[in-house]
Amino acid sequence: MRRKHCEIKDPQEMIRILASTNIGRLATVDPEGYPYITPLNFVFHEGCVYFHCAPEGEKLDNLIRRGHRGRWFLSNLTNSKKCAK
């Protein structure tokens, strides 16, 4: 990670952050290798992140093609000032 001061390793802090917001972004890769970012509302419940997904579409296709792997980014975080630099 480039900005080590922004890295969060404490599991309890991760849970606090996930519980403090309901907006995130799911980053996947399209068939041509380009990033595809989807804004999502989500729910964090009992250690799992849940989000709505249509039974077909580019987001789901990208996840399936890449072995159900993507990157998750959160929005509207509290206490994110230290990483704003």
PALORO-329228 format. One line per field, with one value per atom (N, C-alpha, C): atom name; x, y, z; residue number from 1; residue in one letter. Coordinates in pm, 1 decimal. Example, Ala and Ser with C-alpha at 12.3 -4.5 7.8 and 13.67 -1.06 7.14 Angstrom:
2
semar: c(N / CA / C / N / CA / C)
xx: c(1319.0 / 1230.0 / 1320.0 / 1285.0 / 1367.0 / 1290.0)
yy: c(-569.0 / -450.0 / -330.0 / -225.0 / -106.0 / 3.0)
zz: c(780.0 / 780.0 / 780.0 / 708.0 / 714.0 / 787.0)
bavo: c(1 / 1 / 1 / 2 / 2 / 2)
rolum: c(a / a / a / s / s / s)
This chain:
85
semar: c(N / CA / C / N / CA / C / N / CA / C / N / CA / C / N / CA / C / N / CA / C / N / CA / C / N / CA / C / N / CA / C / N / CA / C / N / CA / C / N / CA / C / N / CA / C / N / CA / C / N / CA / C / N / CA / C / N / CA / C / N / CA / C / N / CA / C / N / CA / C / N / CA / C / N / CA / C / N / CA / C / N / CA / C / N / CA / C / N / CA / C / N / CA / C / N / CA / C / N / CA / C / N / CA / C / N / CA / C / N / CA / C / N / CA / C / N / CA / C / N / CA / C / N / CA / C / N / CA / C / N / CA / C / N / CA / C / N / CA / C / N / CA / C / N / CA / C / N / CA / C / N / CA / C / N / CA / C / N / CA / C / N / CA / C / N / CA / C / N / CA / C / N / CA / C / N / CA / C / N / CA / C / N / CA / C / N / CA / C / N / CA / C / N / CA / C / N / CA / C / N / CA / C / N / CA / C / N / CA / C / N / CA / C / N / CA / C / N / CA / C / N / CA / C / N / CA / C / N / CA / C / N / CA / C / N / CA / C / N / CA / C / N / CA / C / N / CA / C / N / CA / C / N / CA / C / N / CA / C / N / CA / C / N / CA / C / N / CA / C / N / CA / C / N / CA / C / N / CA / C / N / CA / C / N / CA / C / N / CA / C / N / CA / C / N / CA / C)
xx: c(84.1 / 0.0 / 89.4 / 57.6 / 141.3 / 135.7 / 18.9 / 4.9 / -14.2 / 96.4 / 92.1 / 14.1 / 12.2 / -60.5 / -211.8 / -258.2 / -402.2 / -442.5 / -346.0 / -375.4 / -443.1 / -547.9 / -620.9 / -603.1 / -542.9 / -516.9 / -600.7 / -652.2 / -728.2 / -867.8 / -901.0 / -1032.0 / -1149.1 / -1134.4 / -1243.6 / -1267.0 / -1159.2 / -1172.7 / -1238.1 / -1205.0 / -1268.7 / -1419.0 / -1457.4 / -1600.0 / -1668.0 / -1603.0 / -1660.9 / -1684.9 / -1587.6 / -1600.1 / -1712.8 / -1718.1 / -1824.5 / -1962.5 / -1972.2 / -2101.2 / -2139.1 / -2043.2 / -2069.0 / -2118.6 / -2123.2 / -2166.2 / -2247.1 / -2315.5 / -2390.8 / -2370.9 / -2267.4 / -2238.2 / -2096.5 / -2081.2 / -1949.6 / -1937.7 / -1821.1 / -1796.3 / -1729.4 / -1780.6 / -1723.7 / -1645.3 / -1516.6 / -1431.9 / -1406.4 / -1439.7 / -1414.3 / -1338.4 / -1312.1 / -1240.8 / -1329.1 / -1345.2 / -1430.3 / -1355.2 / -1421.7 / -1356.6 / -1231.0 / -1221.8 / -1104.3 / -992.9 / -1015.3 / -913.6 / -921.7 / -1029.7 / -1046.3 / -1123.2 / -1095.6 / -1170.0 / -1316.6 / -1402.1 / -1546.1 / -1588.8 / -1628.6 / -1661.2 / -1810.2 / -1873.5 / -2017.1 / -2044.4 / -2112.5 / -2154.0 / -2265.3 / -2258.6 / -2356.0 / -2398.3 / -2523.4 / -2567.2 / -2547.9 / -2509.2 / -2485.9 / -2529.1 / -2536.8 / -2565.1 / -2452.9 / -2400.1 / -2301.3 / -2373.7 / -2384.1 / -2461.9 / -2390.5 / -2363.8 / -2300.2 / -2174.4 / -2089.9 / -1960.7 / -1961.6 / -2075.2 / -2083.9 / -2135.3 / -2089.4 / -2138.5 / -2237.6 / -2358.4 / -2462.6 / -2496.9 / -2509.5 / -2556.2 / -2646.0 / -2733.1 / -2828.3 / -2757.6 / -2796.0 / -2738.6 / -2845.6 / -2860.9 / -2953.9 / -2903.3 / -2992.1 / -2948.8 / -2856.3 / -2842.8 / -2748.4 / -2704.3 / -2589.9 / -2537.8 / -2386.6 / -2328.3 / -2182.8 / -2113.8 / -2169.4 / -2109.1 / -2098.0 / -2207.0 / -2207.6 / -2119.5 / -2125.0 / -2039.4 / -1891.2 / -1853.4 / -1713.3 / -1671.7 / -1759.6 / -1727.2 / -1711.7 / -1802.0 / -1796.0 / -1670.7 / -1641.6 / -1526.5 / -1395.5 / -1387.0 / -1264.2 / -1265.9 / -1349.0 / -1352.4 / -1414.6 / -1515.7 / -1587.5 / -1495.7 / -1397.9 / -1306.6 / -1330.4 / -1327.1 / -1335.5 / -1272.9 / -1269.9 / -1219.2 / -1333.8 / -1334.1 / -1442.5 / -1387.9 / -1455.2 / -1417.4 / -1538.2 / -1516.3 / -1625.9 / -1630.5 / -1752.0 / -1774.4 / -1832.2 / -1832.6 / -1892.2 / -1832.9 / -1702.4 / -1637.5 / -1617.2 / -1633.4 / -1599.1 / -1452.4 / -1388.2 / -1246.3 / -1154.0 / -1185.1 / -1098.9 / -1004.0 / -1001.6 / -918.1 / -770.8 / -723.4 / -579.4 / -533.5 / -623.5 / -586.1 / -621.2 / -669.2 / -708.0 / -587.7 / -469.8 / -350.7 / -289.9)
yy: c(-116.3 / 0.0 / 123.6 / 217.7 / 336.8 / 427.4 / 450.8 / 537.5 / 450.3 / 408.0 / 317.4 / 376.2 / 509.1 / 570.8 / 553.6 / 511.4 / 489.7 / 343.1 / 254.5 / 112.1 / 78.2 / -0.5 / -43.4 / -194.2 / -235.8 / -377.7 / -434.7 / -347.9 / -391.0 / -439.0 / -566.7 / -619.2 / -543.3 / -499.5 / -425.1 / -290.6 / -225.9 / -99.1 / -122.6 / -232.9 / -266.8 / -284.7 / -354.6 / -376.2 / -243.5 / -156.7 / -26.3 / 54.7 / 51.7 / 126.7 / 69.6 / -61.9 / -124.3 / -93.8 / -87.3 / -60.0 / 88.1 / 175.5 / 319.4 / 377.4 / 298.2 / 349.3 / 243.1 / 280.7 / 184.2 / 206.2 / 282.7 / 309.2 / 262.7 / 186.6 / 139.2 / 134.6 / 96.6 / 81.8 / -53.3 / -126.6 / -256.6 / -240.2 / -269.0 / -258.7 / -397.5 / -416.3 / -542.2 / -509.5 / -610.5 / -593.2 / -644.0 / -561.8 / -602.1 / -698.5 / -752.9 / -852.4 / -801.4 / -670.2 / -613.8 / -577.3 / -601.2 / -573.4 / -434.6 / -361.8 / -228.0 / -233.8 / -138.9 / -135.7 / -100.2 / -161.5 / -135.0 / -115.8 / 6.4 / 38.7 / 66.2 / -3.9 / 6.8 / 61.2 / 177.7 / 224.4 / 134.3 / 100.7 / 9.2 / 54.0 / 33.3 / 36.9 / -104.2 / -115.2 / -248.1 / -251.1 / -371.7 / -395.7 / -483.4 / -446.4 / -528.9 / -594.6 / -727.8 / -800.1 / -929.3 / -945.2 / -1066.0 / -1104.6 / -1004.6 / -1030.3 / -1042.9 / -1022.1 / -1034.3 / -905.0 / -877.3 / -763.5 / -817.0 / -758.2 / -797.7 / -679.9 / -705.3 / -603.1 / -666.5 / -585.7 / -632.3 / -651.1 / -753.4 / -778.2 / -839.7 / -785.3 / -844.1 / -982.4 / -1069.8 / -1204.5 / -1208.3 / -1096.7 / -1088.6 / -944.2 / -925.6 / -791.1 / -788.8 / -674.0 / -663.3 / -685.5 / -630.6 / -648.1 / -797.0 / -868.9 / -1011.7 / -1090.5 / -1057.9 / -1124.6 / -1108.3 / -986.2 / -960.8 / -1040.8 / -1047.6 / -1124.8 / -1273.6 / -1327.8 / -1470.3 / -1501.3 / -1416.9 / -1439.4 / -1437.8 / -1354.1 / -1340.9 / -1426.6 / -1529.8 / -1618.9 / -1553.4 / -1468.5 / -1398.4 / -1307.3 / -1246.7 / -1154.5 / -1012.6 / -921.5 / -779.6 / -705.3 / -575.9 / -492.3 / -407.2 / -384.3 / -313.0 / -182.5 / -71.9 / 60.1 / 120.5 / 188.2 / 247.5 / 398.0 / 453.2 / 596.5 / 648.5 / 779.1 / 845.6 / 796.7 / 779.8 / 731.1 / 843.6 / 809.7 / 904.0 / 885.0 / 986.7 / 981.8 / 946.1 / 991.6 / 962.4 / 1079.1 / 1181.7 / 1300.3 / 1266.0 / 1172.5 / 1141.7 / 1086.0 / 1034.8 / 978.6 / 1071.2 / 1188.9 / 1282.8 / 1349.1 / 1339.5 / 1405.8 / 1330.4)
zz: c(0.0 / 0.0 / 0.0 / -89.6 / -105.2 / 17.2 / 69.8 / 188.1 / 312.7 / 368.5 / 483.5 / 601.1 / 615.4 / 726.5 / 712.3 / 594.7 / 572.1 / 589.8 / 598.2 / 606.8 / 739.1 / 730.7 / 850.4 / 864.0 / 973.9 / 998.0 / 1111.2 / 1196.7 / 1313.8 / 1272.1 / 1293.6 / 1254.5 / 1316.2 / 1440.8 / 1505.3 / 1436.8 / 1393.7 / 1320.9 / 1185.1 / 1120.5 / 992.1 / 1010.7 / 1116.1 / 1144.6 / 1174.3 / 1251.4 / 1282.0 / 1154.4 / 1064.6 / 939.9 / 854.3 / 840.2 / 760.1 / 817.6 / 949.4 / 1013.5 / 1007.2 / 974.7 / 978.2 / 846.1 / 741.4 / 611.5 / 538.7 / 433.1 / 353.6 / 204.6 / 169.3 / 28.6 / -0.1 / -106.4 / -145.7 / -296.4 / -342.6 / -484.9 / -505.9 / -601.5 / -635.7 / -765.0 / -760.4 / -878.5 / -934.5 / -1061.0 / -1131.5 / -1260.2 / -1339.3 / -1465.4 / -1577.9 / -1683.4 / -1796.1 / -1888.5 / -1990.4 / -2077.5 / -2148.3 / -2171.1 / -2237.7 / -2140.0 / -2011.1 / -1911.1 / -1848.8 / -1875.9 / -1819.6 / -1687.4 / -1597.7 / -1471.5 / -1494.1 / -1416.9 / -1420.2 / -1275.4 / -1241.1 / -1102.1 / -1090.6 / -996.8 / -975.4 / -835.4 / -824.7 / -692.3 / -639.1 / -512.1 / -452.8 / -313.8 / -282.0 / -143.0 / -90.2 / 36.3 / 92.5 / 237.9 / 289.8 / 431.2 / 485.1 / 600.2 / 670.0 / 785.7 / 783.8 / 883.6 / 920.8 / 1050.0 / 1103.3 / 1025.6 / 999.6 / 936.3 / 786.0 / 721.9 / 576.6 / 514.3 / 393.3 / 316.0 / 213.9 / 213.3 / 118.9 / 29.3 / -101.0 / -192.6 / -298.1 / -353.0 / -453.8 / -586.9 / -657.6 / -789.7 / -879.0 / -997.7 / -1094.3 / -1134.5 / -1183.1 / -1220.5 / -1342.4 / -1412.2 / -1523.7 / -1540.2 / -1601.8 / -1623.9 / -1614.7 / -1649.9 / -1658.5 / -1523.9 / -1416.5 / -1283.3 / -1249.2 / -1264.2 / -1232.3 / -1329.1 / -1457.6 / -1556.4 / -1520.5 / -1482.9 / -1446.9 / -1324.1 / -1224.5 / -1104.0 / -1135.5 / -1214.8 / -1248.9 / -1330.5 / -1428.4 / -1515.6 / -1436.0 / -1332.6 / -1254.1 / -1128.1 / -1124.3 / -1008.1 / -886.3 / -909.4 / -802.6 / -721.8 / -791.2 / -724.3 / -772.8 / -679.3 / -708.2 / -592.4 / -600.7 / -491.4 / -439.4 / -311.3 / -245.7 / -189.0 / -221.2 / -170.9 / -102.0 / 9.5 / 85.2 / 65.7 / 76.1 / 65.5 / 195.7 / 211.2 / 327.6 / 458.7 / 463.2 / 585.2 / 684.8 / 809.8 / 915.7 / 949.2 / 1000.8 / 1038.8 / 922.6 / 803.6 / 689.8 / 659.3 / 744.8 / 720.2 / 711.4 / 791.4 / 790.8 / 657.1 / 576.7 / 447.2 / 331.6 / 360.1 / 255.2 / 189.4 / 251.9 / 200.8 / 85.2)
bavo: c(1 / 1 / 1 / 2 / 2 / 2 / 3 / 3 / 3 / 4 / 4 / 4 / 5 / 5 / 5 / 6 / 6 / 6 / 7 / 7 / 7 / 8 / 8 / 8 / 9 / 9 / 9 / 10 / 10 / 10 / 11 / 11 / 11 / 12 / 12 / 12 / 13 / 13 / 13 / 14 / 14 / 14 / 15 / 15 / 15 / 16 / 16 / 16 / 17 / 17 / 17 / 18 / 18 / 18 / 19 / 19 / 19 / 20 / 20 / 20 / 21 / 21 / 21 / 22 / 22 / 22 / 23 / 23 / 23 / 24 / 24 / 24 / 25 / 25 / 25 / 26 / 26 / 26 / 27 / 27 / 27 / 28 / 28 / 28 / 29 / 29 / 29 / 30 / 30 / 30 / 31 / 31 / 31 / 32 / 32 / 32 / 33 / 33 / 33 / 34 / 34 / 34 / 35 / 35 / 35 / 36 / 36 / 36 / 37 / 37 / 37 / 38 / 38 / 38 / 39 / 39 / 39 / 40 / 40 / 40 / 41 / 41 / 41 / 42 / 42 / 42 / 43 / 43 / 43 / 44 / 44 / 44 / 45 / 45 / 45 / 46 / 46 / 46 / 47 / 47 / 47 / 48 / 48 / 48 / 49 / 49 / 49 / 50 / 50 / 50 / 51 / 51 / 51 / 52 / 52 / 52 / 53 / 53 / 53 / 54 / 54 / 54 / 55 / 55 / 55 / 56 / 56 / 56 / 57 / 57 / 57 / 58 / 58 / 58 / 59 / 59 / 59 / 60 / 60 / 60 / 61 / 61 / 61 / 62 / 62 / 62 / 63 / 63 / 63 / 64 / 64 / 64 / 65 / 65 / 65 / 66 / 66 / 66 / 67 / 67 / 67 / 68 / 68 / 68 / 69 / 69 / 69 / 70 / 70 / 70 / 71 / 71 / 71 / 72 / 72 / 72 / 73 / 73 / 73 / 74 / 74 / 74 / 75 / 75 / 75 / 76 / 76 / 76 / 77 / 77 / 77 / 78 / 78 / 78 / 79 / 79 / 79 / 80 / 80 / 80 / 81 / 81 / 81 / 82 / 82 / 82 / 83 / 83 / 83 / 84 / 84 / 84 / 85 / 85 / 85)
rolum: c(m / m / m / r / r / r / r / r / r / k / k / k / h / h / h / c / c / c / e / e / e / i / i / i / k / k / k / d / d / d / p / p / p / q / q / q / e / e / e / m / m / m / i / i / i / r / r / r / i / i / i / l / l / l / a / a / a / s / s / s / t / t / t / n / n / n / i / i / i / g / g / g / r / r / r / l / l / l / a / a / a / t / t / t / v / v / v / d / d / d / p / p / p / e / e / e / g / g / g / y / y / y / p / p / p / y / y / y / i / i / i / t / t / t / p / p / p / l / l / l / n / n / n / f / f / f / v / v / v / f / f / f / h / h / h / e / e / e / g / g / g / c / c / c / v / v / v / y / y / y / f / f / f / h / h / h / c / c / c / a / a / a / p / p / p / e / e / e / g / g / g / e / e / e / k / k / k / l / l / l / d / d / d / n / n / n / l / l / l / i / i / i / r / r / r / r / r / r / g / g / g / h / h / h / r / r / r / g / g / g / r / r / r / w / w / w / f / f / f / l / l / l / s / s / s / n / n / n / l / l / l / t / t / t / n / n / n / s / s / s / k / k / k / k / k / k / c / c / c / a / a / a / k / k / k)
